């Protein structure tokens, strides 16, 4: 550490001189104040050359005169001085003043600093929480543009900018804490840029580029999916390298999914209330580093090698024809509200990065997590878009799912579909070409925006989830909403050139019950979270099939498996983009926990031993079989909405709905409760053409959904719909090999087993 006199000099605020005193009209030079900070052995810090204000972050390069080093650039709009802090292997700190200020960006080139160097910043400025100013140079800050992070976040009192233990708790956040946080926080790591033409350069032809209409998304957690996989070497389980392993990829290929949607892999921190209970944030929705792969998921260590490991994972998935979509959290950060820690952006420029209330001491919270990033600010918008482009162009990912996307679409207060964020994405030549998925809500007023996002965007469709759950548990008051959901949700998305694939259909997601728990529990059981079972939603729309939790009753277990087959088959036959959750296809359970965000253990991890059970293995095989049907038949993955109008002279329509009496549904039928529903999908004259410009023609299908307990008689529609049918799928059967090939004549009665889905192909 430096001497007391030197520390005092470092803490003294330094104000920039006037811009016209600098060497150029756009650059301000900040003079040093006091003696330079010295390392533990008294060595003089390395020289800091002017460097460049762009790109932001730490970039290793060859500087003037062929000298290798790293350029550091940090936006800190209201800061009075910025120190770059370099750390050696022993954790000793050397501080270097950045004396160049260009357009609110502090920058400098440090010769000799190479990849692997750990670093952070100390930013000087006013401490006045009442006006939103929370600068505190005693706190070491993570570079918002750091591309690798070394270490993990603990949250002792030293990492808070304010005095947590101040006796007057109601004003504790207004008293500055002068203790040094450097020993307790992770550091950024300088990473080597890939050379143009090198082996890690991303070329477009390496990407699967799966069309939206053909996509099947598989939501998974890097750690949870691989942690217990017996085919992955133990040292790779729970890591990016584990997901890249052939054993993991083989399961994805065998299922037939086209994309993995990874729960957050940006560097994140654990919340204080979890650490105090000896727990961790498992899901990762608490980001602090938007350019850095989460270090704990790396088998190769945290000194920067995690970047290459992540890239190799993406490449392995691409080689298997599988796209990579990241679940990203740009709506808030791990710094929480005014009582949260000072880890990065709060200490760089609190007022510049976060939305504040009229009482600037407080944060506007549209996320339920304590703060909201101020996306209207140009530098915040630049941070987000720079991060997105980085993950596409340098890390190779194919798209993003935006957590609480409505918070990003807010202008000053209200959600605005012409907001700066959405406008920038729409015109960006890189980002407008990748898959963009919105979670179309936040927790603020007017935050529910399902169906409102503009073209280019798809959306998580929670109305699909609710309608399908309610139908199979017998709770729908009528079938109007179900009809829309099964056929692409045209009531929500048939505007502005949007297509059926604007709807990401799902029955379960990472938050909430697993599919097996959905048919095994009526109530949540979150006691393991340590919050008295108060956390998690009580609106589960579940049915436990007659017993709460696991049962040894063979009839209950058989019914539950049938319901799982019904839910999965309904999802995969619906028009839109289906999303599965890892493990649902093999009966994964969380024991009724519907909010397992803090369960980094067997509660959340995929239990691969389930595949040893013939019943659960059969569910996996059914999932793969229905996905093969979907991939084979374009009528099951339409690129345009159904018209419902006659397509041929004989009156055949592209979509028709039938009652169990073989009659087309009337308006009265739609407004009545119904346990049985038939939908006819015509393969004739499917809108659009194939790659050679030919008309797309496919088989026609009749799907029958029957949610009642008892069997029902269903009159199969005759001409012009069909003269004959072949049964290709029957979810009442445990053994699906017995279903295909059964022939049935049009106009005859078919007995539909209780609680089942039948799929029949028109043969004549």
N, C-alpha and C positions, 0 to 999 in steps of 0.2 A: 504494500500500500504506500501511497505518497505521504509525505510529512504533513503535520497538522497545518503548517503555514500554506503548503501547496493545496491542501484540501480546501482551506478557506478561500484561497484565490480561485479555485475551480468553481466554488459555489456562488461566487459573486456574479450577479447578472451582468451581462455585457450587451449593450445595445448597439445595433448596427449604425454606422455612420451614414450620411446621406448617399443616395444612389450615385449622384454625380461626382462623388469623391473616388469611386472605383475606377478600375482600368477601362471599363466600357460602360456604355449607358445602361445596360441591363444587369450589371453585376455589382453587388455590394461586398466589400471586403471588411470583415469584422476583425479588429485587432485583438491579439492575445491580451489577456489580463493576468498579471502575475507570472510566476515561474511555471514551466511546463510540468505536467504530472509525470512522475517517473515510476518505473517498475520496481519490483522488490529489491533488485540489486543496484538500484540507482542509475540504471541505464536511461539515456535520453530517449524519449519516444521517437519513432520513425518520422521522417519528414512527411508532411502532407502537401502535395501539390494541388493546384486548383481543380484539376479533374473536370468533370462535366455534370450538368444537372440531369441529364437523361442518358440511359434509362434509370428509373428509380430502383432502389435496392442496392445490393452488392454484386458487382460484375467484375470477375477476373478478366484481365485483358493485357495486351502488350501496349504499354503507353509510349510517350515520346522517347525518342532515342533508343527504341527497342527494349525498354525496361519493362519487365513483367511486374504486375501488381494488381490491385483491386480498386475500382472506382466505387465510392459510397455516395449515395444520394438519398436524402430524406426530406419529404415535404413536411414542414412544421410551420404552418402559416403565422401564428402569433408568437412564436418562440423568440427569446432574446439571445440565446446561444445554444449550440448543440455540440456535444462531445461524443466522438466515436470511442468506444471502449473495446479494447482488444484483450483477449484472455489466452494465457498459455495453458499447457496441459495441467499444470498444478493449480489453475484457477486464479493466478495472479493477474491483476488488471493493469493495463496501460491505457491512459486517456490521451486522446489527440483531438485538439480543437478543429472543427470544420469551420474555416474562415470565409468560405465563399457562399454567397447567398444570391440565387438567381430565381426570380419569380417565386419566392417563398420556399424554394428548394435549397437546402444546405447540402454542400457537396465537396468532395475532395478525393484525390487519387493518392493511395498509399503504396509506394514502391515496396516490393518484396512480400506483400501480403498475398498468400496463395490459397487455393482451395483447401478446405479443412480448417481454416482459421475460424475461431469462435469470436463472436462480437455482439455488441448491443449498443444502445444509445442512452445518454443522459441529456435531458432537454431542460433548459433553464427558462424561467418565466415567472409571471405573477402567480401567487396563491390567493385566490379570491373566489371560493366556491359560490358565493352569493351571486356572482356574475358569470359563473360557469368556468372560471379559470382555475385549473387544477394542476399546474406545472409543479413538479417536485423532482429536482435533480438528484435527490437521494435514491430515486428508484431507477433501476436499470430496466430499459424498455426493449422489448423485442421489435425488431424492424418489421413493419407491416408487410414488407416485400421479401422477407427472408424466405429462401427457397428450401431450406432444411433447418431443423431445430435439433439441438443436442440437449438432453436432459428432460426432466418432467417437472410439471408445476406442482409445488406444494404451496400451501397458503398460510404460512405463519404470519404474525402481525406485521413483520417487516415488509411484506409485499403490498401492503395497503398504503395509499398516499395519505390517508388520514389516520388519526389515533383511534384505533378500535377500542382500546381500553380506557378511553377518556371517561371520567366519572359522570359527566352529563351526556348521556347517550343520545339525547334528542338533537344535540349539535356536534356529536363526535366527528361527523364527516367534514366539519369546517376547520378542524385543528390539524395542521400539517404534521406528519410523522417524519422525522429527520433521520431515521435509521436506514442504513444501507440495505437494499434488497438484493444486491448482486449475488451473494452466496446462495440464494434461495430460488432463483428463477433460471429457466433454461436460456441458452444463448442461440442466436442465429449462427448458421454455418455458411461460409463462402463455398459456393458450388461451381464446378467447372462447366462452362457452356460446352455443348456438343459442337464440334467443328462441322461446318457445312460439308455435306457429302459423306460424313462419318456414318458409322454403322447404326447410330441411334437417331439419325435424321428421319423424320416422319414423312413418308410419301403417301399421297392420297390413294394410290392403288393398293396400299396395304390395308386399308379400312374396308370392313364388310359393306358399308353403305346400304344396309337393309332398308327398303322402303317402309314408311310408317305402317302401311296397310298390312305388311307381312310380318310386322314385329310382334314378338312375345317377350315381355319383360319379366325378369326374375330378380326380385329384391333380395339382397343378401348382405350379411355382415362379414367383412373379411376375416375377422377373428372367429366369429361364431360358426361360420360355415366350415372352417378348416380345422378347428381346435381338436375335435374328436375323430377326425377322419382316419380310419385305420390304414388306408393306402398311402397316406402322406407321411414322410419321415418325421419323427417327433420334433426334430429341431426346426422344421419348417411349418409346423402347425400353428395357426393363428397369425400368419404373415402373408404379405403379398406374394412371396415365393411359394407359399403353400397353395394359394389360389391359382398360381401358374402351373402347379404340378399336374401331370397328366391324369392322375386319379381324380382330382377335382374337376378338371375340364371334361373328362369322360362322362361324368354324371350329367353335366349341362348339355352335352351333345346328345346323350341318350334320351334326355327329356325332349329335346327339340326347341329349347328356348333360343332366342336370337340376340338377347342383350341381358347383361347383368346390370342392375342398378345398385350401386354400392352405397350403403349407409355411410355417413360422413367420414371422409379420409383426409380432410384438411386437419392440420394440427389443432388439437383442441385441449382444453383444460378441464379439470374436475372441479365441481362446485364445492364450496366450503362445507356446506351442511352434509354432503356425502362423505368427505374426507373425515369429518369429525365422527362419523358413524363407522369408519373403517371400510367405506364402500367407494366405488368409482362410477363415473359416467360411462356406461357401456355403449349407448347408441352413438354418442359423439356430437350431439347438436349443441355444442358450446365452443365454437371455433375461436381461435386466436391467431392463426397463421394461414392466410388464404392462398399462399403459394407453396406451402410445405406439406408433403405427405406425412401423415401422422407417424411419428417415429416409433411408437410402441408396436406398430404392425410390421416392422422391418426385421427380417432375420439377419441382415447384413450389418447391423449396428446403426448408430445415430450420427456418425461423423460426416454425413453427406451421402453415404452409400445407399440410403433409402430411396434417393431419387432414381438411381439406375435400377434398383430392384422393382420399383413401381413401373418403370417403363418396360422392363422385361415381362412383367405380368400382363400389361396391356398387349404387348406384342404376341404373347402366347395365346391370349384370348382371341385376338384378331386372326391369328393363324388357324384357329378353330372355327372361324366364321362368326364369332360372338363379339358384339359391340360392348363398349364400356360407358355407362352413364353414371355420373357422380351426383349424389344427393348433396346439395350445397346449401350453406347457411349464411347468407349475406345479410340477413335481416337484423341480426344482433351479434354481439360478441360475448366472450367469457368474462368481460369486465363488469357485467351486471349493472345494477343501479348505483346510486350515490354511496352506498355502503359496500360496494364491491372493490376488488383489488385493482391496483394500477400496474398493468402488465405490458401495455403497448399503446394503443391509440388514445386512451384517456390522458396519458402523460405526454404524448406528442402534441396534441391539440384537442382538448376535450370538446370545445365549442365547435370546432371544425368537423369533427367526425360524428358526433351524436346529435340526435334531435333532443332539444331541451324544452322544458315547459316555460311558461312566462316567468315563473320562479326558476331562474336558470340553475339553481342548485339541484333541481329535480330533473329527471329524465322522462321524456315521452316514451311510453311503453306500449307499442302495438303488438308485441310478441309474447308477453307474459313472462319474459326472461330478464326484465329490469331495464333494458335499454333498446334503442332502435337506431341503426345506422342512418345518417342523414344523407340519403342517396341523391337528394336534389343538389347537394354541394358538388361542384365539378371534380374536385380531387377525390371525393368518395366514389363518385361514379367512375372515375378513371381507375381507382383501385380495383373495383369490382370487375370492370371490363378487361383491364390488364390481366387480372387473375384468370378470368374465363378464357381469354385468348391463350394465355400461357399453358393451361391444361389441355387445350386443343392442339396447339401448334408444337409444343415442346414435350408434352407428356402423352399425347396421342389419344386422348379420350374423345368420345363420339357424341356426347350430349350431357345435359344437366337436368336434374329435377330440383326446382327451387323451393326450399322450405318456406312456408308462409309468404308466398310470392306477392300477396296483396300488400304486404308492408313495403315491398320494393316499388310497387306501383303507386304509392301515395305521393302526391305533389307536396303541398304544404301540410295538409291535414287529410283530405279526402282521397280515396282511391280514384285514380285518374288513368284511363286507358290510353291517354296521350301524354303520359308522364315522361320525364327525361329518360328514365331507365328503359322503358319499353321502346321509346323512339330510337335510342342509341342502339339497342339490340337489333331493331328492324333494319337499320341501315348498315350495320357492321358487316363487312365482306366475309369475315370468318365466322362470326357467331350466328348469322342468319342461315347458315348452311348446316348447322348441327341440330340435333334433337333438343327441343326445349319443352320441358314439362313444368307446369305450374301446380303447386299446391294452392288452389285459388281462394285462399282465405287468410285472415289473421284474426287477432282477438280484439281489434279496435272496432269502433262504430262503423258500420257499412263495410266491414271487412269480408263478408261472405260474397264471393264473386264467381261462383260456378257458372260457366257458360259465357262469361264476359270478356275473357282474354282475346286479344286480336289474332288474326291469321298468323301462321308460323308456330303458334303455341298449341300444345295439347294440355289437357288438364286431368288431374286426378278427379274422378267423378264419384263423389261420395253418395250421390243420389242413386247411382247404380248399386253400390254396396247395400244401401238401406232397403231398396226395393227387393233385391234378390234374397237378402236375409229374411225379410218379412214374408215373402211368398213361401219359402220353404219351412217357415215355422208357423204358417197359417195365420198371419196377422195383417194381411193386406185387406183394407176395406173394399177395394175394387182393383181391377187389373189395368187401369189406364196408365199409371206410371210404369208398371212393369213392361207394358208393350213398347213404350218409348225406349226404355233402358236396353231391352234385348235387341232392338233394331238400330242402335247407333245414337240414340238421344238426339234426334233431329230437332226436338223442341228447344234444346239448349244450343246446338252447334250449327244448325243449317242457316247460317248467315255469313256474309262477308267472304264467301268462297271457302269457308271451312268445310271439312270432310268428316265422315264418321270416325276416322282415326284421331280426331281432336279429343275423343273420349278415351281416357285410360280407365278401363273397367277393372274393378277389383272387389273382392269380397272381404279380404283381410289385408292388413299392412303390418309394418313393424310395431306400430302402436295399436293396442287392442288385443283381443283374443287371437290365438292361432286358430286355424280352421278346425282342428280337432277339439280345442277348448270351446269353440263356438257351439258345438253339438254336445258338450259334456258339462257345461256350467251355465247356470242361470245368473249367478252373481259373481262379481270379481273377488279374487282372493289374493290381495296384494300385501299381506302381512309381512312378508319377507323384506319389503322395501323399508320397513322401519317407520312408517308414517301412519300407523294405526288404521290401515286400510282406507284412509281418506283420499288417497291419490287415485288417479285413473277415473275414467268415466263410468257412470252407472247405466248409461244407455247403450247396452251391448246388443240388443235385438237378437238374443241367443235363445236356444232351447236345449235343455239338458237331456232330452229324450227319456225323462222319467226318474233320473237319479242325479244328485249333485256330485260331480267329480268322477273319479275312476270307479268302475263297477266290475264285479265278477259275474254279473248276470249276462249269459250269452245272448239273450234276446235284445237287451239294451245295447250291447256292443255291436251286434249285427245291424241294428237300426242306425246306430251312429255312423258306422262305416257306409251304409247306404246313403245317408244324408251327406256325407263327405263326397261320395261319388256324384250325387245330384248337384251339389254346389260347384264342384270343379267342372263338371260337364257343362252346366249352364254358363259358367264364366267363359269357357274356351269355345263355345259355339256362338256366343253373342257377337254382334257386329261392333267393332271398335278394337282397341288394343288391349289384350288381356295382360294383367300383371299378377304373377304368382309370388308367394313369399316362400323363401327357402325353408324346406322341411315340411311345408303343408302337404306336399305330394306323398309324404311317407308317414304322416300322422304325428308330427312333432307337437309336443305339449309343453306348456309353461305352468302346468298345475293350476290353471285358473288365474294366473297373474296377467292382467291386461295393461300393465304399465311397467314392463321389465327394463326400464331405461338404466337402472343401476345394478343389474344382475349380470355381471361378467363371470358367469359360472354355468353349471349344467342346466339351470333354469332356461337360459337363453340359447345355449349352444345347440347346434343340430346333432341329434343323437342318431348316428349312422347304424347303430345296432338294430334299429327298428326294421331295417331291410332284411334282417334274419327271420322276421315274422312273415309268413306267407300272405297274411291279410294286408299288412302295410306294404309289402312288396307289390301286391296286386294293385293297390291304389296308385303306386308309382307307374306301373305298367299301363293302367288305364289313362293316366295323365299323358303319357307319351303317345298312346294310341290316338287319343282325341287330337293332340297337337299334330300328329301326322295327317289326320283327316283334314284339319284346318289348312295345313301347308299344301295338301294335294288339291284342294277344291277352292277356287277363287270365289265361289258364291258365299263361302264362309268368312271371307276377309275382303269385303267390298270396299272399293275406293270412292264410291259415291253413295249418297243416301237413296233409299228406296223411294219410288214415286207412289206406289200403291195404285197406279192406274193401269188399265189394260195395255199389254205390250204386243199382243197378237190379235188377229181377227177373231179368234175363238174366245177372247175375253180373259186370257191368262194374264195375271198380274205378276210383277216381280216379287211382291210380298202379299200374302193373304193370311188372315187369322181365322181360326175355326173353333167352334164350340165342340164338345164331345159328341154332339149329335151330327157332326159332319156338315154343319151349316156355317156360312161366313158370319162373323160376329157383327152385330148391329150396335148402334150407339147405346141402346139399353144394356146390351151385354157388357160393354166396357165399364159402365157405371155400377155393375153388380159384382158382389164377391164371387170368385170362381177359384176352384182348386185345380181345374184342368184347363189347359190352354194348348192349342195347336197352331204352329206357324209354318207356312209353306214358303220355301225359298226357291224361286225359279232360277235355274241356271241358263235360261235362254236370254240372249241379248243383254248380257251384263254390260253396264256402261264402261267405256274405256276400251283401249286396244292394247295388245301385247307389244313386245319390243319390235316386232316385225310389221306392226300396223294392222294385224289381223283382229277381227272381232273375237272377243273372249266368250266362249261357250262352255258351260259346265253341266254336270248333273244337277237335277233338282232334288230337294230334300223336304221331308216333313218331320218336324221336331214336335214331340208331345211332352209337355211338362205336367206332371200329375202330383200334387202335393198332399192329397188326402190319404188317410190311413188305409182305406179299403180300395180294392181294385175297382176300375171303372171301365165301362164299355165305350169304345170310341169308334165312331163310324168313319172309316177312311174315305177322304174325298175321292170321287170318281172323276171321269172326264168332265171338263177339259184338263183337270189337274193331273190325273194319272189313271192309267189302266191297271198298273201293278206296281207293287213296292217290294223292296227287300230290306229286312231289318238288319241294321249294321251296328246298333248300339242299344244296350238295355242295362241301365244302372242297377236294376234289381238283382242282377246276377253277380255273385262274387267272382265267378270264373267267366271272364269276358269271351273266352274262346268258344263258348256255347251259343253266343248271340248271333254272329253274322250268318247270312245266307238264308234265313227264314223268309219265304215268299208269302205275300198277301195281296189279294186282288183289291183294286179300287172299288169302293162302294160296299165293302164288307166290314163287319164289326171285328175290331181287335180288342182283346182284353188287356188293359194297361195295369200292370201290377201297382199296388199301393206305393206311394212315395217313390216315384221313379221318373227317369227321362228315357224316352225312346227316340231313336233317330232312324228314319227310314229313307232309303234312297229310291227315287222313281226309276223304274226299269222299263216301263212302257207307258 
